Amino acid sequence: PPLAGVIRSVALFITLLGTWFIVQTYFDQSWKDISLRSWLGEAPVCKQLPRHKCGNRKSCPENYFAFRIISGAANVVGPSICFNDMVIMSNVKNNIGRGLNIALVNGESDINKLDTFLQEIQRGTIVLTASYDDAATKMNDKVRAHFVELGSSHVSKLGFRDNWVFLGAKGLKNKSPFEEHIKNDMKTNKYDGWPELLEMEGCAPRKMD
């Protein structure tokens, strides 16, 4: 009968109206906004994290240099030195070697040449150092004394295959706060015969004294 058809149509309309009301009531407005942007073809807004110099976790004040020093890993992966967002030494640059890797800012080796090299560093020069494989055998007492003058607290204890990263300066009056050292110990070594690599980052003042 025609009346039954009308009733079914009205019931269907009421059902659709009730469904629409539930959606409007229970779905969060933010979800609707996101869906609307998607329907309109708008890309979601992504916040890009700021990049700091040398890939460090924090930025440095205006009168400081950002640096990152990574020691070698065993005798397989070489060290890297970044200073003020410039990679000075790395495997990619192919300018590293086993033993001591030293970079001077402002401004190999047998031990005698290393002694002369360190002795001739000008006052105020920042020195960045990373070990690779074994650095201790590249040193004698004179070489170690030069690093002590540069502000090192650990160089005198550096032993066979120890890992060491250091930033100091010629003419430094106090000990440098930028130094890390890990002993070669068969009980704690990460690699077979070598300790874990060291990674140090920070902000060095433009004038270290």
Secondary structure, DSSP 8 states (H G I E B T S, - for coil): -HHHHHHHHHHHHHHHHHHHHHHHHHS-HHHHHHHHHHHTT-----------GGG-SS---TTEEEEEEE--BTTTB--EEEETTEEEE-TTTT---SEEEEEEE----SHHHHHHHHHT--TT-EEEEEEES--GGG--HHHHHHHHHTT-SSGGG--TT-EEEEEEETT-SS--SEEEEE---TTT-SBTTB----EEEEEEESS--
